[in-house]
């Protein structure tokens, strides 16, 4: 198969997932982030990389954000929000950290592929990116490796949430560039 065909299949699979995410959950996510004193993010693997990109965007928008596990991350507390991402909703470390954040009084927002997961059960707000993955169901019909379509859909979704937040906070590109890294 040629590259153009791979791209077409990739975009089709990602498009199917994104078309199923509703505006209600997007608005709930935006509201939870704007209501939080500070935002913490946690995910592992490729999902962790996606959430780190989102954390960077939140910082550029002017929000106080931390990546769980970084040495400069402070203690989470009441009035804080933990955004936990796990495609399967069963990543033990992520689920356990979500439970710990709840015990500390923080709100938990889960991004996962199904409501019927331990991560969704812990969450105050849940965003469902409805997609199967060969990581949880080996017979999932996909031409892409492992959870590629789901991960790409989550990345695009979070980029759009970032754009919504920037617009709501009146943060255009000029304002965000003032917070962009300059030690490059």
MIROMI-714077 format. One record per residue (C-alpha): residue number from 1; residue in three letters; x, y, z. Coordinates in nm, 3 decimals. Layout:
<atoms>
   k   r      px      py      pz
 NUM ala       X       Y       Z
...
</atoms>
This chain:
<atoms>
   k   r      px      py      pz
   1 unk   0.000   0.000   0.000
   2 unk   0.128   0.348  -0.088
   3 unk   0.165   0.633   0.162
   4 unk  -0.143   0.818   0.033
   5 unk  -0.356   0.511   0.104
   6 unk  -0.215   0.480   0.458
   7 unk  -0.293   0.846   0.520
   8 unk  -0.649   0.802   0.389
   9 unk  -0.708   0.499   0.615
  10 unk  -0.557   0.680   0.913
  11 unk  -0.774   0.990   0.864
  12 unk  -1.086   0.777   0.815
  13 unk  -1.032   0.584   1.139
  14 unk  -0.953   0.898   1.338
  15 unk  -1.250   1.082   1.184
  16 unk  -1.492   0.808   1.288
  17 unk  -1.374   0.837   1.650
  18 unk  -1.385   1.218   1.659
  19 unk  -1.734   1.228   1.508
  20 unk  -1.864   1.035   1.810
  21 unk  -1.735   1.275   2.079
  22 unk  -2.015   1.504   2.191
  23 unk  -2.014   1.875   2.263
  24 unk  -2.149   1.816   2.613
  25 unk  -1.832   1.639   2.730
  26 unk  -1.613   1.902   2.562
  27 unk  -1.800   2.180   2.742
  28 unk  -1.776   1.988   3.071
  29 unk  -1.400   1.955   3.023
  30 unk  -1.357   2.324   2.945
  31 unk  -1.569   2.419   3.248
  32 unk  -1.371   2.187   3.479
  33 unk  -1.040   2.331   3.363
  34 unk  -1.155   2.692   3.397
  35 unk  -1.295   2.623   3.746
  36 unk  -0.974   2.467   3.873
  37 unk  -0.713   2.657   4.070
  38 unk  -0.441   2.439   3.917
  39 unk  -0.442   2.159   3.661
  40 unk  -0.239   1.839   3.694
  41 unk  -0.208   1.582   3.414
  42 unk  -0.119   1.213   3.427
  43 unk  -0.086   0.944   3.161
  44 unk   0.173   0.688   3.057
  45 unk   0.332   0.588   2.727
  46 unk   0.212   0.759   2.411
  47 unk  -0.090   0.890   2.601
  48 unk   0.155   1.057   2.839
  49 unk   0.324   1.234   2.549
  50 unk  -0.014   1.357   2.425
  51 unk  -0.106   1.490   2.768
  52 unk   0.233   1.662   2.806
  53 unk   0.160   1.848   2.480
  54 unk  -0.177   1.950   2.621
  55 unk  -0.016   2.066   2.947
  56 unk   0.222   2.283   2.746
  57 unk  -0.072   2.441   2.564
  58 unk  -0.254   2.508   2.893
  59 unk   0.058   2.686   3.023
  60 unk   0.077   2.893   2.705
  61 unk  -0.289   2.989   2.754
  62 unk  -0.192   3.118   3.098
  63 unk  -0.313   2.839   3.325
  64 unk  -0.113   2.690   3.610
  65 unk  -0.043   2.331   3.506
  66 unk   0.180   2.047   3.626
  67 unk   0.277   1.705   3.494
  68 unk   0.247   1.437   3.762
  69 unk   0.585   1.278   3.823
  70 unk   0.796   1.580   3.730
  71 unk   1.025   1.681   4.014
  72 unk   0.883   2.034   4.032
  73 unk   0.519   1.921   4.062
  74 unk   0.366   2.037   4.393
  75 unk   0.114   1.851   4.608
  76 unk  -0.237   1.832   4.466
  77 unk  -0.518   1.969   4.683
  78 unk  -0.883   2.069   4.691
  79 unk  -0.976   2.315   4.412
  80 unk  -0.725   2.140   4.182
  81 unk  -0.809   1.923   3.881
  82 unk  -0.632   1.605   3.776
  83 unk  -0.674   1.516   3.409
  84 unk  -0.605   1.143   3.373
  85 unk  -0.581   0.987   3.029
  86 unk  -0.585   0.614   2.962
  87 unk  -0.725   0.472   2.641
  88 unk  -0.809   0.144   2.811
  89 unk  -0.918   0.316   3.133
  90 unk  -0.737   0.038   3.316
  91 unk  -0.376   0.157   3.339
  92 unk  -0.312   0.076   3.706
  93 unk  -0.073   0.363   3.778
  94 unk  -0.311   0.618   3.626
  95 unk  -0.617   0.475   3.804
  96 unk  -0.434   0.464   4.139
  97 unk  -0.312   0.823   4.102
  98 unk  -0.667   0.933   4.016
  99 unk  -0.791   0.768   4.335
 100 unk  -0.516   0.936   4.535
 101 unk  -0.603   1.277   4.385
 102 unk  -0.968   1.225   4.488
 103 unk  -0.854   1.135   4.841
 104 unk  -0.665   1.467   4.849
 105 unk  -0.987   1.652   4.761
 106 unk  -0.908   1.722   4.394
 107 unk  -1.153   1.680   4.108
 108 unk  -1.068   1.410   3.852
 109 unk  -1.137   1.435   3.482
 110 unk  -1.089   1.108   3.293
 111 unk  -1.030   1.075   2.921
 112 unk  -1.082   0.715   2.814
 113 unk  -1.249   0.497   2.553
 114 unk  -1.533   0.356   2.764
 115 unk  -1.755   0.456   3.056
 116 unk  -1.724   0.098   3.187
 117 unk  -1.368   0.132   3.316
 118 unk  -1.206   0.179   3.657
 119 unk  -1.076   0.523   3.554
 120 unk  -1.421   0.645   3.448
 121 unk  -1.567   0.517   3.775
 122 unk  -1.323   0.734   3.976
 123 unk  -1.384   1.049   3.770
 124 unk  -1.603   1.349   3.842
 125 unk  -1.603   1.435   3.470
 126 unk  -1.550   1.179   3.196
 127 unk  -1.470   1.235   2.830
 128 unk  -1.528   0.925   2.621
 129 unk  -1.332   0.884   2.299
 130 unk  -1.527   0.581   2.179
 131 unk  -1.280   0.355   2.005
 132 unk  -1.161   0.001   2.037
 133 unk  -0.792  -0.076   2.050
 134 unk  -0.599  -0.394   1.985
 135 unk  -0.438  -0.329   2.322
 136 unk  -0.769  -0.418   2.489
 137 unk  -0.935  -0.622   2.212
 138 unk  -0.694  -0.796   1.977
 139 unk  -0.963  -0.847   1.710
 140 unk  -1.022  -0.470   1.670
 141 unk  -1.057  -0.392   1.298
 142 unk  -0.782  -0.145   1.216
 143 unk  -0.498  -0.116   0.971
 144 unk  -0.299   0.098   1.213
 145 unk  -0.065  -0.036   1.482
 146 unk  -0.200  -0.087   1.835
 147 unk  -0.396   0.220   1.955
 148 unk  -0.278   0.469   1.690
 149 unk  -0.624   0.585   1.580
 150 unk  -0.742   0.636   1.938
 151 unk  -0.424   0.820   2.038
 152 unk  -0.439   1.046   1.733
 153 unk  -0.805   1.121   1.801
 154 unk  -0.721   1.212   2.161
 155 unk  -0.442   1.443   2.043
 156 unk  -0.672   1.624   1.799
 157 unk  -0.949   1.645   2.058
 158 unk  -0.712   1.801   2.312
 159 unk  -0.580   2.046   2.051
 160 unk  -0.939   2.159   1.994
 161 unk  -1.006   2.187   2.369
 162 unk  -0.693   2.404   2.389
 163 unk  -0.826   2.626   2.113
 164 unk  -1.162   2.654   2.291
 165 unk  -0.989   2.749   2.617
 166 unk  -0.766   3.005   2.445
 167 unk  -1.069   3.166   2.282
 168 unk  -1.267   3.175   2.609
 169 unk  -0.974   3.330   2.794
 170 unk  -0.903   3.581   2.516
 171 unk  -0.559   3.438   2.454
 172 unk  -0.455   3.488   2.093
 173 unk  -0.129   3.376   1.939
 174 unk   0.055   3.695   2.041
 175 unk  -0.035   3.643   2.408
 176 unk   0.054   3.276   2.396
 177 unk   0.388   3.346   2.225
 178 unk   0.486   3.557   2.525
 179 unk   0.465   3.238   2.733
 180 unk   0.624   3.015   2.469
 181 unk   0.961   2.867   2.561
 182 unk   1.245   3.103   2.470
 183 unk   1.538   2.889   2.584
 184 unk   1.551   2.693   2.260
</atoms>
